[in-house]
């Protein structure tokens, strides 16, 4: 079994790797301090059985990493391990496919329990976050913004993914890597978004997406 860890704090990364090797001595543990390296490893056909990823990372963050896994149709369980207690962020991670959330203040025994729960195909959440569960929101059509009726239906899954990544502040190059597509394709979809929303820059595009309820 092979476990992937992604965290930008070297001491924490080394510490969690040591704990995992102690808990699971027969497992292989691979650690990266940024999501770009982790995605490169995945694209080179490295196979993982479990991933632990921080949410707040420079460059490609944990949420975008989850999105990249979904784009590649990778089904191995992924757990967010973070110091955040922001419920909106945790819920967003679950909606993007995370199988659980582990606070960084947890002990090794609690980490062991969380990992084993997820490996048994169950969602793991601490007691104080039990009310959070993965959910898929279906956006209804919205004509209140003055856009033509059916605009949401014209927003393909790919364009919606790109809109969310634009809202997260990612460049075209980074979006292309996250979604595993060419940068010219990203530019084409962004141009389509501009035309659909009748805007001429990324900021206005994000604002319009928020007005429609497509992004937070």
N, C-alpha and C positions, 0 to 999 in steps of 0.2 A: 504494500500500500504506500502511496506517495502523497504527502501533504504539502501544500503551497502556503506560504505566509507572505503577506505584503504589509510592511509598516515602515515609515520613514525615520523612526527613532531607533538608532543602531542598538542602544542598550536594551530597549524593550524587545527588539527583534531577536537579539542574541539570547535574551532571557527566556522568551516564549519558545524558542527553538530548543533550548536546553530542557525546559519543562516537558515539551512534547516528546523528546527523545527518551526522557525518563519514564513518562507515562506509557509510551508506545515504542519500546526498544527495537522492535522489528520493522518499524515503519521508516521510510525515507522522508526526510524533511528538507524542503528547498525554500530558501528565504531570499526575498528581494526587497530593496528599500524604495521601490517605486513601481507603479502599475505598468509603465511602458515596458520595463524589463520582463515583467510577468507575462504581459500580452505577447511579447516577442518569443518568450519561451513556449507559450501555448501554440503560437503560429508555427513554431519549428517542430510541432507534433509531439511535444512533451505531454505525457498523460498524467493527470492528477485525479486523485480519488476524493480529495477534500481541499477546500481553500479557506484560509482565515485572512480577512482583509480589513484594514482600518478604513474609516470613512473619510477622514480629513487628511488628504495627501496632496502634495504639490503636483501640479500638472494634471494628469488624469487621476481624478479622485475615486473613492471607493464606489460611489454610485455609478459613475461612468464605466468602471471596471465590470460591475454587474451587468450593465447594458451591453458591454462587449461580449460577455459570455453568452448572453441571450442571443445576440446576433449570430454567433458562431454555433448555435444550437448545442451548446455544451451543458450537460445535465448533471455534472458532478456537484455534490452539495457545497454550498458556500455559506460561511458564517461571518457576519460583521463583528469585529472585536474593536471596541472604541470607548473612549472616555466620555463621549457625548451622552446626554440624557434627553436630548431634544426628540420628542415623540414624533414630530413630523418627519424628521430625518430617518428615524428608525422605521417608521411606517413606509416611507418611500423606498427604503432598501428592501423591505419585505415584498413590496409590490413589484420590484424589479427582479425578484427571484431569490433573494437571500433566504436561507433555510433557518436562520436563527440570529440572535444578537447576544453577545457576551460583553458585559462591562469590563473595562480594564482593571477595575478594582477587585475582580473576582480572584479567589484562591485557586491553586492548582487542582484541588479536589473538585471544585465547582466547574472548572474548565473541563476536566475529565468527564463529568456527568453531562455537560452541555454537548461535547463532541459525540459521545456515545448515543445521546438522544437523537442527534441529527443523522448519524450513521444508520440509525434504525428507521430512517425515512419519516421522522417526526419533526415538527417545527419546535425549536427551543427558544423560550423567552423567559427572562427572570420574572419572579412573582409580581414585581411592581409594574411589569409591562405585559402581563397576561391578556389585557384587554386589546392589545394590538395583534392583528392577524393579517396575513396576506389577503389582499382584495384587489380585484381588477375593476377599475372604474370605466364605464362606457359613457363617452361624452355624447350628449344629445346635440342635434343641430341647434344652432343659435343664430338668429337673424337680428338680434337686438343691436348689434354693433354697427349695423348699416351695410354689412357685407351681404352678398347675394345669398338667398336660401340654398342650403346644401353645401356651404363652404366646408363644413367639417367632413362631410362625406368625400369631398375632393382631396382632403388631406390624407394621403396614403400613409401607411405605417412607417415607411422610410422617411417621409418628410416630417412626420411627427417626432421621430427619433432625433432627426437633425435639429428640429426646432428646440427640443429639450437641451441638446448639447450646446447650441448657440446660447441659450439662456444661462448655461453653466459657465459661459465665457471661453469655450474652447475654440481654437483656431481651426481653419479648414483642414490643415494637415493632421491635427490631432483627431478631429472628427473622423477623417478617413481611416486612421489607424484603429480607432475604437470600433468602427463599424465594418472594418475589413473591406473597404471599397476604395476606388481611386479618388484622388483629390478633384479631378475634373467633374466626376459624378457628384461630389459634394457641392461644388459650385453651381452645377445645373439645378440641383434641388433647391439650393438657396435662392437662386434666381426665380424659380417657380413659386417659392414662398413669398418673395417680394411682390410678384405679380398678383398672386392670389389675395394677399392682404392689402394691396395697393400702397406699398411703402417702398422706400429707397435706401434703407439702411438697417443694420442688424438690431439696433436698439428699438426702433419703431416696430420691427418684426416681432420682437419679444413682447413688447407692450401689447400688440394686437393679439398675440397668442394668449396672453394673460386675460385680456378682455373677453375672449371666447371661452375661457375656462379650460384651455388645452394644457396649460402649464401653470405652476404656482407662481 
